[in-house]
Amino acid sequence: MTGMNLIINGENFDFSEGKTVRQLLTQLQLAGHPVAVERNGNLVPHSTFDQTELNERDSLEIVTLVGGG
């Protein structure tokens, strides 16, 4: 499988292990963690991470949620 270039939080990233948001989160070791994902300016609902396919040069913002008090 050939990779694709994405822009994640303003940085170029070579995504080589799949094509969906869920697969990207797995590659980034964020699967199972509370995160918010925005793709090309649109929020990606958690329920669609498995179905949302990424395309070359998509721009993503990934925010991890941290609890505390």
N, CA and C atoms as an extended XYZ file, in Angstrom:
207
Properties=species:S:1:pos:R:3:atomname:S:1:resname:S:1:resid:I:1 pbc="F F F"
N         0.855       -1.178        0.000 N   MET     1
C         0.000        0.000        0.000 CA  MET     1
C         0.895        1.233        0.000 C   MET     1
N         0.579        2.163       -0.880 N   THR     2
C         1.336        3.401       -0.911 CA  THR     2
C         0.724        4.373        0.082 C   THR     2
N         1.558        5.208        0.633 N   GLY     3
C         1.098        6.165        1.619 CA  GLY     3
C         0.520        7.410        0.982 C   GLY     3
N        -0.046        8.236        1.837 N   MET     4
C        -0.537        9.528        1.386 CA  MET     4
C        -0.022       10.584        2.347 C   MET     4
N         0.115       11.786        1.817 N   ASN     5
C         0.584       12.882        2.644 CA  ASN     5
C        -0.610       13.629        3.213 C   ASN     5
N        -0.621       13.778        4.527 N   LEU     6
C        -1.653       14.533        5.222 CA  LEU     6
C        -0.997       15.698        5.945 C   LEU     6
N        -1.792       16.669        6.322 N   ILE     7
C        -1.315       17.747        7.179 CA  ILE     7
C        -2.053       17.595        8.502 C   ILE     7
N        -1.295       17.299        9.551 N   ILE     8
C        -1.891       17.076       10.867 CA  ILE     8
C        -1.361       18.136       11.818 C   ILE     8
N        -2.279       18.913       12.375 N   ASN     9
C        -1.923       19.999       13.296 CA  ASN     9
C        -0.816       20.874       12.710 C   ASN     9
N        -0.935       21.147       11.387 N   GLY    10
C         0.005       22.046       10.715 CA  GLY    10
C         1.295       21.412       10.242 C   GLY    10
N         1.475       20.107       10.464 N   GLU    11
C         2.718       19.428       10.091 CA  GLU    11
C         2.441       18.376        9.020 C   GLU    11
N         3.360       18.219        8.053 N   ASN    12
C         3.242       17.155        7.062 CA  ASN    12
C         3.410       15.809        7.736 C   ASN    12
N         2.610       14.842        7.300 N   PHE    13
C         2.640       13.508        7.896 CA  PHE    13
C         2.401       12.474        6.805 C   PHE    13
N         3.234       11.424        6.774 N   ASP    14
C         3.059       10.334        5.817 CA  ASP    14
C         2.193        9.257        6.462 C   ASP    14
N         0.990        9.100        5.952 N   PHE    15
C         0.037        8.116        6.460 CA  PHE    15
C         0.137        6.886        5.582 C   PHE    15
N         0.651        5.799        6.144 N   SER    16
C         0.947        4.628        5.324 CA  SER    16
C         0.244        3.356        5.769 C   SER    16
N        -0.598        3.421        6.781 N   GLU    17
C        -1.149        2.191        7.339 CA  GLU    17
C        -2.670        2.102        7.246 C   GLU    17
N        -3.263        2.679        6.220 N   GLY    18
C        -4.708        2.581        6.068 CA  GLY    18
C        -5.255        3.758        5.303 C   GLY    18
N        -6.574        3.979        5.485 N   LYS    19
C        -7.199        5.086        4.766 CA  LYS    19
C        -8.294        5.774        5.566 C   LYS    19
N        -8.612        5.280        6.771 N   THR    20
C        -9.685        5.883        7.554 CA  THR    20
C        -9.139        6.654        8.751 C   THR    20
N       -10.001        7.472        9.333 N   VAL    21
C        -9.623        8.217       10.533 CA  VAL    21
C        -9.214        7.246       11.642 C   VAL    21
N        -9.966        6.168       11.833 N   ARG    22
C        -9.630        5.190       12.886 CA  ARG    22
C        -8.242        4.609       12.649 C   ARG    22
N        -7.911        4.253       11.417 N   GLN    23
C        -6.591        3.700       11.111 CA  GLN    23
C        -5.488        4.724       11.349 C   GLN    23
N        -5.767        5.979       11.047 N   LEU    24
C        -4.797        7.035       11.332 CA  LEU    24
C        -4.553        7.149       12.829 C   LEU    24
N        -5.621        7.145       13.617 N   LEU    25
C        -5.471        7.238       15.070 CA  LEU    25
C        -4.678        6.048       15.607 C   LEU    25
N        -4.865        4.881       15.008 N   THR    26
C        -4.087        3.707       15.410 CA  THR    26
C        -2.608        3.934       15.102 C   THR    26
N        -2.297        4.444       13.900 N   GLN    27
C        -0.902        4.707       13.535 CA  GLN    27
C        -0.277        5.731       14.481 C   GLN    27
N        -1.071        6.697       14.928 N   LEU    28
C        -0.568        7.727       15.840 CA  LEU    28
C        -0.599        7.285       17.302 C   LEU    28
N        -1.016        6.049       17.544 N   GLN    29
C        -1.138        5.484       18.891 CA  GLN    29
C        -2.127        6.268       19.743 C   GLN    29
N        -3.210        6.727       19.102 N   LEU    30
C        -4.252        7.468       19.802 CA  LEU    30
C        -5.581        6.711       19.825 C   LEU    30
N        -5.629        5.548       19.201 N   ALA    31
C        -6.869        4.763       19.195 CA  ALA    31
C        -7.236        4.408       20.632 C   ALA    31
N        -8.492        4.576       20.959 N   GLY    32
C        -8.950        4.270       22.310 CA  GLY    32
C        -8.814        5.422       23.287 C   GLY    32
N        -8.176        6.503       22.854 N   HIS    33
C        -8.040        7.687       23.700 CA  HIS    33
C        -9.125        8.698       23.324 C   HIS    33
N        -9.538        9.527       24.266 N   PRO    34
C       -10.531       10.543       23.914 CA  PRO    34
C        -9.889       11.637       23.057 C   PRO    34
N       -10.338       11.727       21.818 N   VAL    35
C        -9.803       12.721       20.893 CA  VAL    35
C       -10.942       13.382       20.124 C   VAL    35
N       -10.672       14.568       19.631 N   ALA    36
C       -11.556       15.252       18.694 CA  ALA    36
C       -10.777       15.403       17.396 C   ALA    36
N       -11.438       15.127       16.278 N   VAL    37
C       -10.791       15.204       14.974 CA  VAL    37
C       -11.588       16.132       14.069 C   VAL    37
N       -10.883       17.080       13.481 N   GLU    38
C       -11.468       17.977       12.484 CA  GLU    38
C       -10.763       17.704       11.165 C   GLU    38
N       -11.539       17.487       10.107 N   ARG    39
C       -10.983       17.208        8.773 CA  ARG    39
C       -11.436       18.294        7.818 C   ARG    39
N       -10.492       19.013        7.273 N   ASN    40
C       -10.772       20.088        6.313 CA  ASN    40
C       -11.828       21.053        6.845 C   ASN    40
N       -11.715       21.377        8.138 N   GLY    41
C       -12.592       22.358        8.753 CA  GLY    41
C       -13.898       21.811        9.295 C   GLY    41
N       -14.130       20.500        9.174 N   ASN    42
C       -15.371       19.892        9.654 CA  ASN    42
C       -15.094       18.861       10.727 C   ASN    42
N       -15.843       18.933       11.809 N   LEU    43
C       -15.698       17.965       12.892 CA  LEU    43
C       -16.110       16.585       12.399 C   LEU    43
N       -15.292       15.579       12.716 N   VAL    44
C       -15.606       14.200       12.354 CA  VAL    44
C       -16.226       13.533       13.582 C   VAL    44
N       -17.501       13.124       13.506 N   PRO    45
C       -18.124       12.461       14.656 CA  PRO    45
C       -17.417       11.141       14.993 C   PRO    45
N       -17.269       10.847       16.268 N   HIS    46
C       -16.621        9.610       16.715 CA  HIS    46
C       -17.256        8.391       16.055 C   HIS    46
N       -18.575        8.427       15.880 N   SER    47
C       -19.291        7.276       15.334 CA  SER    47
C       -18.934        6.995       13.875 C   SER    47
N       -18.245        7.931       13.210 N   THR    48
C       -17.896        7.730       11.797 CA  THR    48
C       -16.396        7.540       11.568 C   THR    48
N       -15.596        7.422       12.618 N   PHE    49
C       -14.151        7.264       12.465 CA  PHE    49
C       -13.807        6.071       11.567 C   PHE    49
N       -14.573        4.968       11.675 N   ASP    50
C       -14.280        3.774       10.873 CA  ASP    50
C       -14.644        3.958        9.398 C   ASP    50
N       -15.600        4.814        9.097 N   GLN    51
C       -16.068        4.997        7.731 CA  GLN    51
C       -15.477        6.209        7.028 C   GLN    51
N       -14.930        7.167        7.775 N   THR    52
C       -14.426        8.400        7.170 CA  THR    52
C       -13.068        8.147        6.533 C   THR    52
N       -13.048        8.148        5.184 N   GLU    53
C       -11.813        7.920        4.450 CA  GLU    53
C       -11.076        9.237        4.234 C   GLU    53
N        -9.776        9.155        4.324 N   LEU    54
C        -8.920       10.314        4.150 CA  LEU    54
C        -8.389       10.363        2.728 C   LEU    54
N        -8.070       11.560        2.273 N   ASN    55
C        -7.547       11.769        0.931 CA  ASN    55
C        -6.224       12.531        1.000 C   ASN    55
N        -5.422       12.360       -0.046 N   GLU    56
C        -4.144       13.056       -0.159 CA  GLU    56
C        -4.312       14.541        0.168 C   GLU    56
N        -3.444       15.047        1.026 N   ARG    57
C        -3.366       16.457        1.429 CA  ARG    57
C        -4.546       16.934        2.271 C   ARG    57
N        -5.346       16.004        2.828 N   ASP    58
C        -6.349       16.426        3.794 CA  ASP    58
C        -5.662       17.141        4.935 C   ASP    58
N        -6.325       18.124        5.478 N   SER    59
C        -5.811       18.867        6.635 CA  SER    59
C        -6.626       18.466        7.859 C   SER    59
N        -5.925       17.949        8.859 N   LEU    60
C        -6.595       17.493       10.077 CA  LEU    60
C        -6.064       18.215       11.301 C   LEU    60
N        -6.950       18.457       12.212 N   GLU    61
C        -6.579       18.921       13.545 CA  GLU    61
C        -7.030       17.823       14.494 C   GLU    61
N        -6.104       17.328       15.288 N   ILE    62
C        -6.400       16.267       16.236 CA  ILE    62
C        -6.086       16.806       17.622 C   ILE    62
N        -7.092       16.797       18.479 N   VAL    63
C        -6.941       17.303       19.826 CA  VAL    63
C        -7.189       16.159       20.799 C   VAL    63
N        -6.224       15.914       21.672 N   THR    64
C        -6.430       14.901       22.706 CA  THR    64
C        -7.026       15.578       23.932 C   THR    64
N        -7.911       14.887       24.587 N   LEU    65
C        -8.578       15.417       25.740 CA  LEU    65
C        -7.894       14.907       27.006 C   LEU    65
N        -7.579       15.816       27.894 N   VAL    66
C        -6.871       15.465       29.119 CA  VAL    66
C        -7.728       15.871       30.294 C   VAL    66
N        -7.976       14.925       31.203 N   GLY    67
C        -8.748       15.229       32.396 CA  GLY    67
C        -7.826       15.698       33.512 C   GLY    67
N        -8.388       16.335       34.454 N   GLY    68
C        -7.589       16.788       35.583 CA  GLY    68
C        -8.433       17.676       36.474 C   GLY    68
N        -7.798       18.126       37.493 N   GLY    69
C        -8.565       18.988       38.376 CA  GLY    69
C        -7.726       19.556       39.470 C   GLY    69
